[in-house]
Amino acid sequence: MSNAKISVRDLWRLRAEGNKIIALTAYDALMARLADEAGAHLILVGDSMGNTLLGYKTTIPVTLEQSLHHTAAVVRGASRALVIGDMPFMTYQITPEAALRNAARYLQEAGADGVKLEGGRIMAPTIARLVQAGVPVLGHIGLLPQQVKAKGGYRVHGRTPAEAKALEADALAVQEAGAFAVVFEGMPAAVAARITKKLKIPTIGIGAGPQCNGQIQVVYDILGMFEDFVPKHTKPYAHLAGDIRKALQHYVRDVAGGTFPGPDQSF
């Protein structure tokens, strides 16, 4: 793929050619630029910013204004990847018209290429309304972080035949509503693989096995920024928390000891 701006059609072509879609989260211009240069096709400005950046225990407290702020920063940093804003809790669930007004702000104010929202069959009319108005929509089914309080915590969905059937119905509804792709989160690999084969739109997995058409990970997880808990679905490709701590401790020692700034840092 060239260095030209990636479009929804490019994601469809990747799927048709049997190539994987590579997606990452990012929340600021610097990380977006690095993800873009690394070759990510899609950058999601996830509401996971609530956990990773803002210190919340869940994604639920993230506001529309916070999400728009970070989405605009990512857009400024990414020149090639498709940038998708993740609509926060209660910015799209009330009515399709309210969802449309909020989704439009991602395109008009933040410069995003589309939005993501959680939910299957129940959200299909809202997805359809957004798509009809010209807003590209990335769907999201399976484990839904914004429903963590209602569901009583995080768990894998689709372990029983009934749940697997419901996930398939959700995926088909999202596709029928016009979503350009759908995220599968927290579901058995075999279930994700079976549903992927039945869909015409790309599937992007996180904790959904290798047979999805693409994969997405929270960038801070794969960089090893969190030491207390590493999700099963992720793989740390670095251990930056320890490296950053050592660097900061070195800085503290140098300043305290009077060795920084030295001649090379002075004018």
C-alpha positions as CSV (number, residue, x, y, z in Angstrom):
1,M,0.0,0.0,0.0
2,S,1.3,3.5,-0.9
3,N,1.9,6.4,1.5
4,A,-1.5,7.9,0.4
5,K,-4.2,8.5,3.0
6,I,-5.9,5.2,3.8
7,S,-9.6,5.0,3.1
8,V,-12.4,2.6,4.1
9,R,-12.1,1.1,0.6
10,D,-8.4,0.3,1.3
11,L,-9.5,-1.8,4.3
12,W,-12.0,-3.7,2.2
13,R,-9.2,-4.3,-0.3
14,L,-6.9,-5.6,2.3
15,R,-9.5,-8.1,3.4
16,A,-10.3,-9.2,-0.1
17,E,-6.6,-9.8,-0.8
18,G,-6.2,-11.8,2.4
19,N,-3.9,-9.2,4.0
20,K,-4.3,-8.3,7.7
21,I,-5.6,-4.9,8.8
22,I,-3.2,-3.5,11.5
23,A,-4.8,-1.2,14.0
24,L,-3.6,0.6,17.2
25,T,-4.9,3.0,19.7
26,A,-3.4,6.4,20.1
27,Y,-4.4,9.5,22.1
28,D,-1.9,12.2,21.2
29,A,-0.1,13.5,18.2
30,L,3.3,12.0,19.0
31,M,2.1,8.5,19.5
32,A,-0.1,8.8,16.4
33,R,2.8,9.8,14.3
34,L,4.9,6.9,15.6
35,A,2.0,4.4,14.9
36,D,1.4,6.0,11.5
37,E,5.1,5.6,10.6
38,A,5.2,2.1,11.9
39,G,2.5,1.1,9.3
40,A,-0.8,1.0,11.2
41,H,-3.7,1.2,8.8
42,L,-6.2,2.4,11.4
43,I,-5.7,4.4,14.6
44,L,-8.5,4.3,17.1
45,V,-8.7,7.2,19.6
46,G,-10.2,4.8,22.1
47,D,-12.2,5.6,25.1
48,S,-9.6,3.4,26.7
49,M,-8.0,6.8,27.3
50,G,-10.0,6.8,30.5
51,N,-7.9,3.9,31.8
52,T,-4.6,4.7,30.2
53,L,-4.3,8.5,30.3
54,L,-6.9,10.0,32.6
55,G,-6.7,7.7,35.6
56,Y,-10.3,6.4,35.6
57,K,-11.1,2.9,36.7
58,T,-13.4,2.3,33.6
59,T,-14.1,4.1,30.3
60,I,-17.5,5.3,31.5
61,P,-16.4,8.8,32.8
62,V,-14.8,9.8,29.5
63,T,-16.6,12.8,28.1
64,L,-17.3,13.9,24.5
65,E,-15.2,16.9,24.9
66,Q,-12.2,14.9,26.2
67,S,-12.6,12.4,23.3
68,L,-12.8,15.2,20.7
69,H,-9.7,16.9,22.2
70,H,-7.6,13.8,21.9
71,T,-9.0,12.8,18.5
72,A,-8.0,16.2,17.1
73,A,-4.5,15.7,18.4
74,V,-4.2,12.2,16.8
75,V,-5.5,13.6,13.5
76,R,-2.7,16.2,13.6
77,G,-0.1,13.5,14.2
78,A,-1.3,10.9,11.6
79,S,-0.9,11.7,8.0
80,R,-1.7,8.2,6.5
81,A,-3.7,6.0,8.8
82,L,-7.5,6.1,9.0
83,V,-8.4,7.9,12.3
84,I,-11.5,6.8,14.1
85,G,-13.0,8.5,17.1
86,D,-14.4,6.2,19.8
87,M,-17.7,7.7,20.9
88,P,-18.0,7.7,24.7
89,F,-20.7,6.4,27.0
90,M,-24.1,8.0,26.5
91,T,-23.1,10.1,23.5
92,Y,-24.9,7.8,21.0
93,Q,-27.2,5.5,23.1
94,I,-30.1,8.0,23.7
95,T,-31.4,8.6,20.2
96,P,-30.1,8.2,16.7
97,E,-30.4,11.9,16.1
98,A,-28.4,12.8,19.2
99,A,-25.8,10.2,18.1
100,L,-25.7,11.9,14.7
101,R,-25.1,15.3,16.1
102,N,-22.3,14.0,18.3
103,A,-20.7,11.9,15.5
104,A,-20.7,14.9,13.2
105,R,-18.5,16.7,15.6
106,Y,-15.8,14.1,15.2
107,L,-15.7,14.7,11.5
108,Q,-16.3,18.5,11.5
109,E,-14.3,19.6,14.6
110,A,-11.7,16.9,15.2
111,G,-11.1,15.9,11.6
112,A,-11.6,12.2,12.2
113,D,-12.4,9.8,9.3
114,G,-15.2,8.1,11.2
115,V,-16.5,6.9,14.6
116,K,-16.8,3.7,16.6
117,L,-19.7,2.8,18.8
118,E,-20.4,-0.3,20.8
119,G,-23.4,-2.6,20.3
120,G,-25.0,-5.0,17.9
121,R,-28.6,-5.4,17.0
122,I,-29.8,-2.8,19.5
123,M,-27.5,-0.2,17.9
124,A,-28.1,-1.1,14.3
125,P,-30.7,1.7,13.7
126,T,-28.3,4.2,15.0
127,I,-25.5,2.9,12.8
128,A,-27.8,3.1,9.8
129,R,-28.7,6.7,10.6
130,L,-25.1,7.7,10.9
131,V,-24.1,5.9,7.7
132,Q,-27.0,7.4,5.8
133,A,-25.8,10.8,6.8
134,G,-22.3,10.1,5.5
135,V,-20.6,9.2,8.8
136,P,-18.3,6.1,8.4
137,V,-19.0,3.7,11.4
138,L,-16.8,1.1,12.9
139,G,-18.9,-1.4,14.9
140,H,-18.0,-3.2,18.1
141,I,-19.5,-6.4,19.5
142,G,-18.6,-9.0,22.1
143,L,-17.1,-7.6,25.3
144,L,-18.4,-4.0,25.6
145,P,-16.3,-1.9,28.1
146,Q,-19.0,0.7,28.3
147,Q,-21.4,-1.9,29.7
148,V,-19.0,-3.2,32.4
149,K,-21.2,-2.0,35.3
150,A,-24.4,-3.5,33.8
151,K,-22.6,-6.8,33.0
152,G,-20.9,-7.0,36.4
153,G,-17.4,-6.9,35.1
154,Y,-15.3,-8.0,32.1
155,R,-15.7,-11.5,30.7
156,V,-15.4,-13.4,27.5
157,H,-18.6,-13.5,25.5
158,G,-19.7,-16.4,23.2
159,R,-18.7,-19.4,25.3
160,T,-22.2,-20.9,25.1
161,P,-24.1,-21.8,21.9
162,A,-26.7,-19.2,22.7
163,E,-24.2,-16.4,23.2
164,A,-22.3,-17.4,20.1
165,K,-25.5,-17.3,18.1
166,A,-26.3,-13.9,19.5
167,L,-22.9,-12.6,18.6
168,E,-23.4,-13.8,15.0
169,A,-26.8,-12.0,14.9
170,D,-25.1,-8.8,16.2
171,A,-22.4,-9.0,13.6
172,L,-24.8,-9.4,10.8
173,A,-27.0,-6.6,12.0
174,V,-24.0,-4.2,12.2
175,Q,-23.0,-5.2,8.7
176,E,-26.5,-4.7,7.4
177,A,-26.7,-1.3,9.0
178,G,-23.7,-0.2,6.9
179,A,-20.7,-0.3,9.2
180,F,-17.5,-0.5,7.2
181,A,-15.9,-3.0,9.7
182,V,-16.5,-4.4,13.1
183,V,-14.4,-4.9,16.2
184,F,-14.7,-8.3,17.9
185,E,-13.6,-8.1,21.5
186,G,-13.3,-10.8,24.1
187,M,-14.8,-13.8,22.3
188,P,-13.5,-17.4,21.7
189,A,-11.3,-17.7,18.7
190,A,-13.4,-20.3,17.0
191,V,-16.5,-18.2,17.3
192,A,-14.8,-15.1,15.9
193,A,-13.4,-17.2,13.0
194,R,-16.8,-18.6,12.2
195,I,-18.5,-15.2,12.2
196,T,-15.7,-13.7,10.2
197,K,-16.2,-16.2,7.4
198,K,-19.9,-15.2,7.2
199,L,-19.4,-11.5,7.0
200,K,-18.5,-9.4,4.0
201,I,-17.0,-6.5,6.0
202,P,-13.7,-6.8,7.8
203,T,-13.4,-8.0,11.4
204,I,-10.8,-6.5,13.7
205,G,-10.0,-8.6,16.8
206,I,-8.9,-7.8,20.3
207,G,-8.9,-11.0,22.3
208,A,-10.7,-12.8,19.5
209,G,-8.1,-15.0,18.0
210,P,-6.0,-14.9,14.9
211,Q,-8.6,-15.5,12.2
212,C,-10.1,-12.0,12.3
213,N,-9.2,-9.9,9.3
214,G,-7.2,-7.6,11.5
215,Q,-6.0,-6.9,15.0
216,I,-6.1,-3.9,17.3
217,Q,-4.2,-3.4,20.6
218,V,-4.0,-0.6,23.2
219,V,-0.7,0.9,22.4
220,Y,0.3,1.2,26.1
221,D,-0.3,-2.5,26.6
222,I,2.1,-3.6,23.8
223,L,4.7,-1.0,24.9
224,G,4.7,-2.5,28.5
225,M,3.6,0.7,30.2
226,F,1.5,-1.2,32.8
227,E,3.3,-3.5,35.2
228,D,0.5,-4.5,37.6
229,F,-1.7,-6.2,35.0
230,V,-1.1,-7.5,31.5
231,P,-4.3,-8.6,29.7
232,K,-4.3,-12.1,28.3
233,H,-5.1,-10.8,24.8
234,T,-2.0,-8.6,24.6
235,K,1.8,-9.1,24.1
236,P,4.3,-6.6,25.4
237,Y,6.8,-5.8,22.7
238,A,8.7,-3.6,25.0
239,H,8.9,-2.9,28.8
240,L,9.0,0.9,28.8
241,A,7.6,1.4,32.2
242,G,10.8,0.2,33.8
243,D,13.0,2.0,31.2
244,I,11.1,5.3,31.8
245,R,11.4,5.0,35.6
246,K,15.1,4.4,35.4
247,A,15.5,7.4,33.1
248,L,13.6,9.6,35.4
249,Q,15.5,8.4,38.4
250,H,18.7,9.1,36.6
251,Y,17.5,12.7,35.9
252,V,16.5,13.2,39.5
253,R,20.0,12.0,40.7
254,D,21.7,14.3,38.2
255,V,19.7,17.4,39.2
256,A,20.1,16.6,42.9
257,G,23.8,16.1,42.5
258,G,24.4,19.2,40.4
259,T,25.6,17.3,37.3
260,F,22.7,18.5,35.2
261,P,22.7,20.8,33.4
262,G,26.3,20.5,32.5
263,P,28.4,22.4,29.9
264,D,26.8,20.7,27.0
265,Q,23.3,21.8,28.1
266,S,24.3,25.4,29.0
267,F,24.4,28.5,26.8
